[in-house]
């Protein structure tokens, strides 16, 4: 798969992830939020929880989990740390989540995947 096809697939997965999160009661605050040192696919809020969500679209759940390695999580954590002041409110719980998009399956939302 070339870079352009990968980009298109990633954007489609992020759109699906946003719809899934909305159906679960989350409000999408930003998509592809970039700062020096990293990027967050989705910034979402539900009640007092602010989540920075990394989306992985792969052919299987195992491949998606494998694609979410420590290096990528560290980049998301760096970006989340820099973006938090923009979105956080007093009393919020802030976390980093992952959402796996796999063909013919419901998206899988993993809460609080980074304990850095």
OpenMM code with the backbone's topology and positions (N, CA, C; nanometers):
from openmm import Vec3, app, unit

residues = "UNK UNK UNK UNK UNK UNK UNK UNK UNK UNK UNK UNK UNK UNK UNK UNK UNK UNK UNK UNK UNK UNK UNK UNK UNK UNK UNK UNK UNK UNK UNK UNK UNK UNK UNK UNK UNK UNK UNK UNK UNK UNK UNK UNK UNK UNK UNK UNK UNK UNK UNK UNK UNK UNK UNK UNK UNK UNK UNK UNK UNK UNK UNK UNK UNK UNK UNK UNK UNK UNK UNK UNK UNK UNK UNK UNK UNK UNK UNK UNK UNK UNK UNK UNK UNK UNK UNK UNK UNK UNK UNK UNK UNK UNK UNK UNK UNK UNK UNK UNK UNK UNK UNK UNK UNK UNK UNK UNK UNK UNK UNK UNK UNK UNK UNK UNK".split()
positions = [
    Vec3(0.0859, -0.1182, 0.0000),
    Vec3(0.0000, 0.0000, 0.0000),
    Vec3(0.0901, 0.1240, 0.0000),
    Vec3(0.0631, 0.2166, -0.0912),
    Vec3(0.1472, 0.3370, -0.0944),
    Vec3(0.1022, 0.4387, 0.0097),
    Vec3(0.1816, 0.5418, 0.0228),
    Vec3(0.1594, 0.6437, 0.1269),
    Vec3(0.0220, 0.7099, 0.1141),
    Vec3(-0.0179, 0.7412, -0.0083),
    Vec3(-0.1465, 0.8081, -0.0303),
    Vec3(-0.2637, 0.7176, 0.0092),
    Vec3(-0.2558, 0.5899, -0.0262),
    Vec3(-0.3605, 0.4950, 0.0121),
    Vec3(-0.3642, 0.4771, 0.1637),
    Vec3(-0.2475, 0.4721, 0.2249),
    Vec3(-0.2396, 0.4600, 0.3709),
    Vec3(-0.3043, 0.5795, 0.4398),
    Vec3(-0.2751, 0.6964, 0.3871),
    Vec3(-0.3328, 0.8203, 0.4426),
    Vec3(-0.4845, 0.8183, 0.4312),
    Vec3(-0.5357, 0.7776, 0.3177),
    Vec3(-0.6805, 0.7714, 0.2957),
    Vec3(-0.7439, 0.6689, 0.3905),
    Vec3(-0.6810, 0.5536, 0.4051),
    Vec3(-0.7324, 0.4503, 0.4953),
    Vec3(-0.7323, 0.5002, 0.6397),
    Vec3(-0.6249, 0.5696, 0.6786),
    Vec3(-0.6162, 0.6235, 0.8144),
    Vec3(-0.7237, 0.7263, 0.8428),
    Vec3(-0.7468, 0.8152, 0.7471),
    Vec3(-0.8531, 0.9160, 0.7655),
    Vec3(-0.9903, 0.8503, 0.7767),
    Vec3(-1.0137, 0.7480, 0.6959),
    Vec3(-1.1410, 0.6754, 0.7031),
    Vec3(-1.1592, 0.6075, 0.8378),
    Vec3(-1.0517, 0.5473, 0.8877),
    Vec3(-1.0576, 0.4820, 1.0192),
    Vec3(-1.0837, 0.5845, 1.1286),
    Vec3(-1.0224, 0.7008, 1.1192),
    Vec3(-1.0448, 0.8055, 1.2195),
    Vec3(-1.1887, 0.8553, 1.2153),
    Vec3(-1.2448, 0.8663, 1.0963),
    Vec3(-1.3850, 0.9080, 1.0837),
    Vec3(-1.4763, 0.8043, 1.1487),
    Vec3(-1.4520, 0.6766, 1.1200),
    Vec3(-1.5300, 0.5693, 1.1821),
    Vec3(-1.5141, 0.5717, 1.3343),
    Vec3(-1.3917, 0.5930, 1.3805),
    Vec3(-1.3661, 0.6004, 1.5246),
    Vec3(-1.4434, 0.7158, 1.5883),
    Vec3(-1.4477, 0.8298, 1.5211),
    Vec3(-1.5231, 0.9446, 1.5740),
    Vec3(-1.6712, 0.9116, 1.5863),
    Vec3(-1.7273, 0.8476, 1.4847),
    Vec3(-1.8691, 0.8106, 1.4916),
    Vec3(-1.8951, 0.7113, 1.6042),
    Vec3(-1.8063, 0.6155, 1.6188),
    Vec3(-1.8195, 0.5182, 1.7264),
    Vec3(-1.8168, 0.5879, 1.8627),
    Vec3(-1.7209, 0.6761, 1.8816),
    Vec3(-1.7113, 0.7480, 2.0089),
    Vec3(-1.8357, 0.8335, 2.0337),
    Vec3(-1.8857, 0.9004, 1.9301),
    Vec3(-2.0079, 0.9810, 1.9451),
    Vec3(-2.1255, 0.8940, 1.9902),
    Vec3(-2.1367, 0.7762, 1.9293),
    Vec3(-2.2455, 0.6851, 1.9680),
    Vec3(-2.2322, 0.6389, 2.1130),
    Vec3(-2.1113, 0.6408, 2.1665),
    Vec3(-2.0861, 0.6022, 2.3056),
    Vec3(-2.0909, 0.7222, 2.4009),
    Vec3(-2.1337, 0.8386, 2.3505),
    Vec3(-2.1531, 0.9541, 2.4368),
    Vec3(-2.0360, 1.0512, 2.4451),
    Vec3(-1.9341, 1.0331, 2.3615),
    Vec3(-1.8182, 1.1223, 2.3622),
    Vec3(-1.8430, 1.2405, 2.2693),
    Vec3(-1.7849, 1.3528, 2.3034),
    Vec3(-1.7874, 1.4717, 2.2177),
    Vec3(-1.6474, 1.4872, 2.1589),
    Vec3(-1.6394, 1.4989, 2.0285),
    Vec3(-1.5098, 1.5118, 1.9610),
    Vec3(-1.4681, 1.6590, 1.9649),
    Vec3(-1.3528, 1.6840, 2.0255),
    Vec3(-1.3015, 1.8206, 2.0378),
    Vec3(-1.2033, 1.8550, 1.9268),
    Vec3(-1.1292, 1.7566, 1.8785),
    Vec3(-1.0314, 1.7817, 1.7718),
    Vec3(-0.9948, 1.6506, 1.7046),
    Vec3(-0.9534, 1.6634, 1.5790),
    Vec3(-0.8984, 1.5507, 1.5035),
    Vec3(-0.7616, 1.5899, 1.4521),
    Vec3(-0.6705, 1.4952, 1.4542),
    Vec3(-0.5340, 1.5178, 1.4062),
    Vec3(-0.4725, 1.6440, 1.4656),
    Vec3(-0.4758, 1.6518, 1.5951),
    Vec3(-0.4192, 1.7663, 1.6673),
    Vec3(-0.2674, 1.7501, 1.6702),
    Vec3(-0.1963, 1.8442, 1.6083),
    Vec3(-0.0501, 1.8346, 1.5968),
    Vec3(0.0190, 1.9413, 1.6798),
    Vec3(0.1274, 1.8987, 1.7394),
    Vec3(0.2159, 1.9884, 1.8137),
    Vec3(0.3585, 1.9403, 1.7863),
    Vec3(0.4593, 2.0231, 1.8146),
    Vec3(0.5961, 1.9744, 1.7985),
    Vec3(0.6190, 1.8483, 1.8826),
    Vec3(0.6663, 1.7440, 1.8191),
    Vec3(0.6961, 1.6207, 1.8909),
    Vec3(0.5905, 1.5138, 1.8825),
    Vec3(0.4752, 1.5436, 1.8202),
    Vec3(0.3750, 1.4393, 1.8105),
    Vec3(0.2414, 1.4855, 1.7578),
    Vec3(0.1507, 1.3897, 1.7502),
    Vec3(0.0160, 1.4141, 1.6997),
    Vec3(-0.0801, 1.3219, 1.7731),
    Vec3(-0.2015, 1.3715, 1.7933),
    Vec3(-0.3081, 1.2912, 1.8521),
    Vec3(-0.4175, 1.2787, 1.7469),
    Vec3(-0.4625, 1.1548, 1.7224),
    Vec3(-0.5647, 1.1335, 1.6204),
    Vec3(-0.6967, 1.2002, 1.6577),
    Vec3(-0.7411, 1.1790, 1.7817),
    Vec3(-0.8702, 1.2334, 1.8274),
    Vec3(-0.8561, 1.2833, 1.9708),
    Vec3(-0.9118, 1.4009, 1.9961),
    Vec3(-0.9258, 1.4517, 2.1330),
    Vec3(-1.0755, 1.4486, 2.1616),
    Vec3(-1.1155, 1.3783, 2.2676),
    Vec3(-1.2579, 1.3607, 2.2962),
    Vec3(-1.2854, 1.3815, 2.4449),
    Vec3(-1.4102, 1.4175, 2.4736),
    Vec3(-1.4539, 1.4395, 2.6113),
    Vec3(-1.5866, 1.3696, 2.6342),
    Vec3(-1.5955, 1.3065, 2.7520),
    Vec3(-1.7236, 1.2533, 2.7999),
    Vec3(-1.7292, 1.2850, 2.9477),
    Vec3(-1.8183, 1.3739, 2.9847),
    Vec3(-1.8276, 1.4172, 3.1243),
    Vec3(-1.6980, 1.4831, 3.1682),
    Vec3(-1.6385, 1.4298, 3.2752),
    Vec3(-1.5136, 1.4853, 3.3297),
    Vec3(-1.3907, 1.4090, 3.2813),
    Vec3(-1.4065, 1.3300, 3.1748),
    Vec3(-1.2931, 1.2555, 3.1200),
    Vec3(-1.2508, 1.3169, 2.9875),
    Vec3(-1.1246, 1.3527, 2.9802),
    Vec3(-1.0642, 1.4039, 2.8579),
    Vec3(-0.9719, 1.2945, 2.8056),
    Vec3(-0.9973, 1.2474, 2.6830),
    Vec3(-0.9196, 1.1363, 2.6276),
    Vec3(-0.8485, 1.1795, 2.5002),
    Vec3(-0.7225, 1.1416, 2.4925),
    Vec3(-0.6435, 1.1570, 2.3714),
    Vec3(-0.6385, 1.0179, 2.3102),
    Vec3(-0.6964, 1.0018, 2.1922),
    Vec3(-0.7204, 0.8693, 2.1358),
    Vec3(-0.6313, 0.8442, 2.0142),
    Vec3(-0.5577, 0.7342, 2.0190),
    Vec3(-0.4773, 0.6876, 1.9057),
    Vec3(-0.5579, 0.5808, 1.8335),
    Vec3(-0.5771, 0.5994, 1.7030),
    Vec3(-0.6556, 0.5065, 1.6223),
    Vec3(-0.5613, 0.4202, 1.5390),
    Vec3(-0.5847, 0.2897, 1.5407),
    Vec3(-0.5060, 0.1963, 1.4600),
    Vec3(-0.6016, 0.1113, 1.3773),
    Vec3(-0.5866, 0.1171, 1.2452),
    Vec3(-0.6662, 0.0351, 1.1540),
    Vec3(-0.5742, -0.0696, 1.0931),
    Vec3(-0.6063, -0.1946, 1.1144),
    Vec3(-0.5257, -0.3045, 1.0635),
    Vec3(-0.6179, -0.4199, 1.0249),
    Vec3(-0.5615, -0.5201, 0.9638),
    Vec3(-0.6382, -0.6354, 0.9185),
    Vec3(-0.6852, -0.7256, 1.0303),
    Vec3(-0.6191, -0.7178, 1.1457),
    Vec3(-0.6604, -0.7986, 1.2608),
    Vec3(-0.6356, -0.7194, 1.3885),
    Vec3(-0.7010, -0.7627, 1.4945),
    Vec3(-0.6826, -0.6962, 1.6234),
    Vec3(-0.5384, -0.7113, 1.6725),
    Vec3(-0.4797, -0.8274, 1.6462),
    Vec3(-0.3405, -0.8506, 1.6862),
    Vec3(-0.2457, -0.7548, 1.6139),
    Vec3(-0.2692, -0.7345, 1.4847),
    Vec3(-0.1850, -0.6426, 1.4071),
    Vec3(-0.2018, -0.4993, 1.4560),
    Vec3(-0.3246, -0.4610, 1.4929),
    Vec3(-0.3486, -0.3271, 1.5460),
    Vec3(-0.2761, -0.3079, 1.6785),
    Vec3(-0.2837, -0.4075, 1.7642),
    Vec3(-0.2156, -0.3993, 1.8937),
    Vec3(-0.0645, -0.3927, 1.8745),
    Vec3(-0.0128, -0.4690, 1.7806),
    Vec3(0.1307, -0.4688, 1.7532),
    Vec3(0.1770, -0.3329, 1.7002),
    Vec3(0.0897, -0.2653, 1.6235),
    Vec3(0.1227, -0.1343, 1.5668),
    Vec3(0.1268, -0.0249, 1.6729),
    Vec3(0.0708, -0.0518, 1.7890),
    Vec3(0.0678, 0.0468, 1.8968),
    Vec3(0.1827, 0.0176, 1.9924),
    Vec3(0.3028, 0.0470, 1.9486),
    Vec3(0.4211, 0.0169, 2.0285),
    Vec3(0.4562, 0.1321, 2.1222),
    Vec3(0.5560, 0.1105, 2.2046),
    Vec3(0.5940, 0.2103, 2.3053),
    Vec3(0.6391, 0.3416, 2.2411),
    Vec3(0.7104, 0.3337, 2.1298),
    Vec3(0.7574, 0.4552, 2.0623),
    Vec3(0.6403, 0.5420, 2.0182),
    Vec3(0.5387, 0.4797, 1.9558),
    Vec3(0.4209, 0.5556, 1.9106),
    Vec3(0.3431, 0.6109, 2.0302),
    Vec3(0.3283, 0.5290, 2.1329),
    Vec3(0.2571, 0.5772, 2.2519),
    Vec3(0.3303, 0.6944, 2.3170),
    Vec3(0.4609, 0.6897, 2.3161),
    Vec3(0.5376, 0.8002, 2.3741),
    Vec3(0.5144, 0.9304, 2.2957),
    Vec3(0.5070, 0.9198, 2.1624),
    Vec3(0.4784, 1.0384, 2.0802),
    Vec3(0.3385, 1.0932, 2.1091),
    Vec3(0.2421, 1.0042, 2.1250),
    Vec3(0.1063, 1.0467, 2.1596),
    Vec3(0.1066, 1.1112, 2.2983),
    Vec3(0.1792, 1.0517, 2.3919),
    Vec3(0.1861, 1.1071, 2.5278),
    Vec3(0.2498, 1.2457, 2.5271),
    Vec3(0.3538, 1.2651, 2.4471),
    Vec3(0.4171, 1.3964, 2.4360),
    Vec3(0.3180, 1.4983, 2.3806),
    Vec3(0.2484, 1.4593, 2.2745),
    Vec3(0.1488, 1.5493, 2.2153),
    Vec3(0.0360, 1.5783, 2.3142),
    Vec3(-0.0100, 1.4752, 2.3851),
    Vec3(-0.1188, 1.4940, 2.4823),
    Vec3(-0.0767, 1.5890, 2.5929),
    Vec3(0.0453, 1.5741, 2.6395),
    Vec3(0.0958, 1.6624, 2.7439),
    Vec3(0.0953, 1.8084, 2.6977),
    Vec3(0.1331, 1.8308, 2.5742),
    Vec3(0.1379, 1.9673, 2.5201),
    Vec3(-0.0010, 2.0208, 2.4856),
    Vec3(-0.0948, 1.9315, 2.4549),
    Vec3(-0.2304, 1.9736, 2.4195),
    Vec3(-0.3234, 1.9871, 2.5394),
    Vec3(-0.2902, 1.9215, 2.6497),
    Vec3(-0.3787, 1.9211, 2.7662),
    Vec3(-0.4218, 2.0608, 2.8101),
    Vec3(-0.3304, 2.1585, 2.8226),
    Vec3(-0.3762, 2.2909, 2.8676),
    Vec3(-0.4837, 2.3530, 2.7776),
    Vec3(-0.4859, 2.3148, 2.6524),
    Vec3(-0.5835, 2.3688, 2.5580),
    Vec3(-0.7241, 2.3151, 2.5843),
    Vec3(-0.7350, 2.1926, 2.6360),
    Vec3(-0.8651, 2.1265, 2.6477),
    Vec3(-0.9102, 2.0927, 2.7894),
    Vec3(-0.8204, 2.0905, 2.8847),
    Vec3(-0.8533, 2.0424, 3.0188),
    Vec3(-0.9363, 2.1453, 3.0961),
    Vec3(-1.0216, 2.0930, 3.1827),
    Vec3(-1.0980, 2.1749, 3.2776),
    Vec3(-1.0618, 2.1279, 3.4177),
    Vec3(-1.0855, 2.2139, 3.5158),
    Vec3(-1.0593, 2.1744, 3.6547),
    Vec3(-1.1382, 2.0477, 3.6878),
    Vec3(-1.0709, 1.9527, 3.7507),
    Vec3(-1.1361, 1.8299, 3.7941),
    Vec3(-1.1419, 1.7200, 3.6900),
    Vec3(-1.0860, 1.7440, 3.5718),
    Vec3(-1.0884, 1.6410, 3.4670),
    Vec3(-0.9930, 1.5269, 3.4964),
    Vec3(-1.0325, 1.4084, 3.4551),
    Vec3(-0.9424, 1.2950, 3.4464),
    Vec3(-0.8902, 1.2950, 3.3032),
    Vec3(-0.7598, 1.2893, 3.2869),
    Vec3(-0.6989, 1.2916, 3.1546),
    Vec3(-0.6340, 1.1563, 3.1302),
    Vec3(-0.6570, 1.1009, 3.0115),
    Vec3(-0.6000, 0.9703, 2.9803),
    Vec3(-0.5712, 0.9576, 2.8313),
    Vec3(-0.4942, 0.8543, 2.7988),
    Vec3(-0.4652, 0.8210, 2.6602),
    Vec3(-0.5311, 0.6865, 2.6320),
    Vec3(-0.6141, 0.6855, 2.5283),
    Vec3(-0.6869, 0.5649, 2.4887),
    Vec3(-0.6396, 0.5183, 2.3517),
    Vec3(-0.6741, 0.3971, 2.3175),
    Vec3(-0.6512, 0.3440, 2.1834),
    Vec3(-0.7835, 0.2914, 2.1303),
    Vec3(-0.8013, 0.3024, 2.0000),
    Vec3(-0.9206, 0.2496, 1.9365),
    Vec3(-0.8758, 0.1712, 1.8134),
    Vec3(-0.9066, 0.0424, 1.8117),
    Vec3(-0.8665, -0.0441, 1.7012),
    Vec3(-0.9830, -0.0600, 1.6035),
    Vec3(-0.9533, -0.0375, 1.4771),
    Vec3(-1.0509, -0.0556, 1.3701),
    Vec3(-1.0059, -0.1770, 1.2881),
    Vec3(-1.0893, -0.2801, 1.2886),
    Vec3(-1.0586, -0.4055, 1.2195),
    Vec3(-1.1788, -0.4393, 1.1310),
    Vec3(-1.1554, -0.4837, 1.0069),
    Vec3(-1.2677, -0.5152, 0.9175),
    Vec3(-1.3653, -0.6164, 0.9777),
    Vec3(-1.4929, -0.5917, 0.9536),
    Vec3(-1.6022, -0.6810, 0.9947),
    Vec3(-1.6119, -0.7040, 1.1448),
    Vec3(-1.5634, -0.6093, 1.2224),
    Vec3(-1.5747, -0.6178, 1.3692),
    Vec3(-1.6105, -0.4792, 1.4234),
    Vec3(-1.6729, -0.4779, 1.5406),
    Vec3(-1.6971, -0.3512, 1.6072),
    Vec3(-1.5624, -0.2919, 1.6489),
    Vec3(-1.5511, -0.1604, 1.6471),
    Vec3(-1.4261, -0.0996, 1.6968),
    Vec3(-1.4015, -0.1411, 1.8420),
    Vec3(-1.2753, -0.1537, 1.8768),
    Vec3(-1.2392, -0.1912, 2.0141),
    Vec3(-1.1714, -0.0714, 2.0797),
    Vec3(-1.2326, -0.0226, 2.1866),
    Vec3(-1.1851, 0.0956, 2.2587),
    Vec3(-1.1144, 0.0499, 2.3863),
    Vec3(-0.9859, 0.0800, 2.3937),
    Vec3(-0.9073, 0.0472, 2.5132),
    Vec3(-0.8787, 0.1763, 2.5892),
    Vec3(-0.9245, 0.1824, 2.7121),
    Vec3(-0.9078, 0.3026, 2.7941),
    Vec3(-0.7735, 0.3002, 2.8663),
    Vec3(-0.7136, 0.4185, 2.8769),
    Vec3(-0.5965, 0.4396, 2.9619),
    Vec3(-0.4814, 0.3438, 2.9292),
    Vec3(-0.4327, 0.3505, 2.8053),
    Vec3(-0.3288, 0.2573, 2.7606),
    Vec3(-0.1869, 0.3032, 2.7932),
    Vec3(-0.1712, 0.4239, 2.8426),
    Vec3(-0.0363, 0.4760, 2.8712),
    Vec3(-0.0247, 0.5107, 3.0184),
    Vec3(0.0759, 0.4540, 3.0824),
    Vec3(0.1001, 0.4816, 3.2232),
    Vec3(0.2400, 0.5410, 3.2405),
    Vec3(0.2728, 0.6410, 3.1593),
    Vec3(0.4085, 0.6962, 3.1596),
    Vec3(0.4282, 0.7900, 3.2700),
] * unit.nanometer
topology = app.Topology()
chain = topology.addChain("A")
for resn in residues:
    res = topology.addResidue(resn, chain)
    for name in ("N", "CA", "C"):
        topology.addAtom(name, app.Element.getBySymbol(name[0]), res)
